Every structure is written in C-alpha cells, then in structure tokens.
Amino acid sequence: MTMQLHDFESSDRDHRPRVLFVINSLTGGGAERVMTTLLSNSKDRLERYDIALAVLDDVPRAFQMPEWLMIFQLDCKGGTLASIRGIEQVVRTYDPDVTLSFLTRANFASCAAMMKLRRPRIISERTSTPAHLGSTFRQAVTKALMRALYSRATRVIAVSSGVADKLSSGFGVRSNLIEVIPNPVDFQALNAAAADRQDIEVEGPYIAAVGRLVSVKNYALLIRAFAAANLACKLVIAGEGPQRDALAELAAELRIADRVIMPGWLRNPYALVSNASLFALSSDIEGFPNALVEALALGVPAVATNCKDGPAEILARSGADRISGLSVRKRAFSRPSATSTAMPRR
C-alpha cells in the first residue's frame, strides 16, 4: 500500500511501537531482495509493531512488497541531501520509534533524521566499505559522512565479520555497537522458485553467474577464465548493467560469443541456478553475496574468488555442512587449472 505523505494521519497512532524501514529503491539488487524477504516474513509481527517502509527513489520496482505494508514513496533521484530532507519529512509525518535502513545513502538519511529526535536508528552496512569506495572527491565525502554518522548510530548491522572489522577500524564504529547478522534465506520460497519454469532455456550443461553487470563483479575475469579453460558447456551471466556491451565485445574477441549468454535481469534466477552444473562468483569485493548463498542452498557446486570478506566466510561455513564450494585467488581464478576441476571438459 503506497502512500503519499499528505495522505497519512499521524493521529491514528495506537499502542504499538512504530518501525520505519528505509532503502534507496526496490530495483533488482541483493539488498533489495533481502529487504523484500525480511518484510514479507514480518506479517506475524504486526500485533506488536506498526511497520512501514520508506523508498527514497521513485524508479521501477523489481520486487513486490506485501499488500499490508505501508510504503512512503519519495522521489530523491539518487541525491544524498534530497534523501536526508525526504526522510526528515517522513519521520515528522510517520513519527517512528526506531528506523532500520539498508544501503549507505539510506543509512545517512535515517541517521541524520533520527539524531535530531534523539531516537534509536539501526543501520545495516552490506559492503566491504573501504574497498567498495574509491578515492574521488565524492567518495571522500561519502567516507567522511560515514565516519560522522555511522559512529552515532544506535546499532550497526554488518552482514559478515569482515564488514564488521572494516566498520570498526575504518569508520570509528565501536565494536560493541556492531552486530553481525548474515542475510536470510527463505528456503521454502527459494525451492519453490527453483522448481518453477525457467525464464530462459539453455541447452546442455552450463555455468551460471547472477549479478549486476558492473566492474566490481569482474565478469571480465570470469569470461577470460571460461575461455582459457576450454569447457564443454555454456556460460550464462544473468543481470543487467553498464558493462553489458564491453562484456559482449570481450566474449566476441575471445571467440566464445556463441557460448556466453547474457539474458539480462531475470524475474526468477533460481530456476536457472538450480539447473546449472556450477555457480561462479568472480567479484573483486563482496560483503555477503546472496547469490552464492542461494546457489549453495540449492545444492549447486560453487567456485568464487577469495575477495574481501563475504565469500571466504560463507564457504568456510559451508564446508562443515558438506556443501560443495571452492574459494580461489583472483590470479589463480584466471588460470584453467583453477576453474576446470569442477567443470565438464570439452
């Protein structure tokens, strides 16, 4: 139930504490998927809490929120200052007792707004922040804001121990304020989606990768490794992003364009992943890669670069549960021997 601020009557408050979730948008990303999972499984909490969601940017939604959820839709157009002003207005209108935000800009906005009211604000950091941010002026400002605001949050949720360490050492967040809470997996929904009809049909064995086509995911490394290993299968990279054309050109240059499939963003990537011979993650940076966890949960063998934080932690834990996963260094990932051991040969 999407609402405009002027339609909401704050005087309707009852005895329940008000919890306001905040996120940048509901486009197709890992944080957005986790937010959807979390709220979709919160209906049984409505007897105790009044729950609402503020979405900062008015862009097409890839995820469907439950009908019972009150959504305040803003139109901040990706701006940090506009987001802070927007959430201040939502806070004045909805009058929440606590906020819980996902992603850096939403964290800034909720922290700034709730600090003025001296009310609890919980933020969730989902990336290996110092590595994820570069060295441009804008990124330097973002780091400065993180140091100023994150250290004044009531609680900070980190999705992995590595992210928690970076928040403490790089941004002055006291370790006793940090809680490590890995992303949830809805096994029932995951298995149901995996059993559903695939969005695309792929003939023969294939390797699957899922994520935005951006530089940090380093799909160029995966394509080069796939070409070097000379494997008897296809490579399917499901996702959309600014690197699509460059990746297609690379596949053509390596003469494997007929075996590299990029279908774009898929409504249901789980059916694709569940039928794959292998799941591959080639990222330079990850906080807690949902796609890797979901592939393992579906029983699909996985190979991942040993990038900062998340993947190494996940695969270390999965070994105890006898789930097949292999973490390799990025330099080794590009050698045929590092990838071909788990893949069918031509």
C-alpha angles and dihedrals in degrees: 000000000000115000137189114227094243090057094059121094110207090191088073090078115138132188095286121102112247118236118193118197116200130197136161096240143321097249120136105290139119097255091048091050091050091048089052092049092048096050095039088059096046101079092103088060094062093093089063103029140037103223129197137164129219116203112196102201127049099222132131112292122232094187131059116225121209115273094237092061118101109223124195105204115204130182105218094147093219095301120141097209091044089051092052091049091045095052091045087058092047090049092051090049103039095032097209123197092213138004129215115194136186125207130022101275093046088048091054092049098047093044094050094046097046095043088065089057093040090232129141117278122186118194129192120211113199105179140060088260107199091046093042093054119067132206105268120122092256091050090048089055090050091053091049091051090049091053091048098045108026093058089056096052117114091230133358121209117207120192094215140016090250092057089047091054091051092050090052099043099035106033107030097247109155111241092231089063093055124090120189108218116166118216116275125247119208098211095186094052092040094054092044091052091046090054091051125096114284118249088226132023118229119193116222130354119332145177115235131211125176128194147082116308096243133130096255090062089058097209087164087070091050093049092049091049091048091051093047094050092054093215128190094235145060130265117227117192109187114198145074132243149118096291095062096104094044092050092048090051091050092052090050091048090052090047095239099105090118090059100041112081122190107181096172126234112348125211089216114024092164095077088053094048096044091059095046123111089221140003117222130198116185102172126148091209133021133162097192114338107216093192091059093050092047092050090052090047088055090053095249116145112243139202120194139175112253091241125161118308119323110054096049091050093048095048092045089056095042091057090067089056093050093246113148114246135144127197118199136177116260092243091052092044090069092056118089093231092060095056108024097067090077097037134075115259124232 
